[in-house]
Amino acid sequence: MTHPFSHTISEWPVQARDQFNNIRELILIAAQEADVGPVEENLKWGQPAWRPKRPRQGSTLRLSWQDKTPQALTLYVDCKTTLSATMREIYPLEFEYETNRALRLPIGVLLPLQAIDHLARLTFTYHRKS
């Protein structure tokens, strides 16, 4: 599969790349179903990132694999939001939480599909006025 992150993830272990591609697909579907308009895919701090192109919709969601935690992929949300705290309250066991921005997923286990979908939707609609 060719996408804007192919070069970046080409150095990752195969399992991490496969899981990344599955999570990316979930993120893109969640964005479409949340009706936030087109989503921009680019690198932010060298990490794959997604954000609605329309202003005042939502925040950025990033995903990374790192040598220091080789058995996990980590989703990052803006630390100035309540996204991590909200997810921790709703899904206390689906992620390993670190500070107020990192949600870690072990590689090689079944993905918590509902939790990832919910995280993407909450992130991409974070700034909408109720």
N, C-alpha and C positions, 0 to 999 in steps of 0.2 A: 504494500500500500504506500503510495507516495502522498506526502502531505508536507506542510511547512516545517515540520519538526524532524523529518527523516534523517537529516545530517546530524542533528543534535543527539538523537537517541541511538544512532548507529553504533556508538561505543558502549552502550548499555548491554548488560547480559540479555540473552534471548528471552528469558522469562519476564524480565522487566519490560522489554520492548513489547512483548505480546500483551501483557497486562496494561501497559500504557495505551496501546491501540484500542483495547476494550473500554477503558475508562474514557478515552477521547470520544469514542462513539457515543457513550452514555451522556457525556457533557453536551455534545452537539445536539442530540435528540432532546435533552432537557431544555436547552436554550430555545429550540424551535417550538416546543410545546408550551413554554412559558411566554411565548409571543413577545420576545424582547427585540425582534428584528434581527438583522444580520449580526453575527458574532465575529469579532476580529481575533484571528489566531496569529500570535507573534511570540517572540522571545522577550521575556522581561527578566532582567538579572540573569540572563543565560538559560532561563527555564521556560518550557512551553507554558503559554498563558492564553486565556480566553477572556474576552470582555465584550459586552454589547457595544456596537458601534454608535447606536443612538445615545445622545446625552441623557443624563438623569434617569437611567434605567437601573444600572446595577454596578457591582464592583468586579474586580479581577479575581479569577481563580487560576492558580498556577499548579503545576504538577512536576515533580522532580524525582530522580533517582540520584543517590550520592554514594560515594565510596565509604563514607563514615557510617552509613546505615544500608549496607548492600542487600539486605534481605527485605527491603521495604521500598515502596513508593510513597511520597509524601505530597499531599494536597495542601496548598497554602492559601489562606484568605487574608484580607487586609486586617492588620492587628488593631486598627482603630474602629473596627466594627464589632458587633455582638455575634457574628456568625459562628465562631468556634464555640462560644458558650451555649448558644442555642442548640447546636448539633450535639454537644456533650450532654445536654439535658434530655434531648429526644432520643439520641442513639449513644448511650454511655459505653456500649461494648463493641460497636462496629468499627471504631477507630482507636488508635493509640494517640491520645491528645498530648501536645507539647505546647506550652505557653498558650497564648490566645490567638495563634495563627496557623499552627501545624496540625494536620490530621493524617496520621500515618496508617498505611495499609500493608500488611505482610504480603510478600510476593509468593505466588503459588497456592493461595487459598481461594476459596470462592469469594467473589467480590460481593459486598453488601449493596446490591443494585439499588434498592429503594433509598438507602442512605446517601449514596453518591448522587442519585437523581435529585433528591431533596436538597442536598448541599448546593448543587449547580443552580437549581431554581431559586433558592434563597439568595445566593450570591448575585445572580444576574438580574434580580428584581429588588435588590436591597434599597435602592434610592427612589423607588416609585412612591408617589404620594398615595396614601390610602384613600 
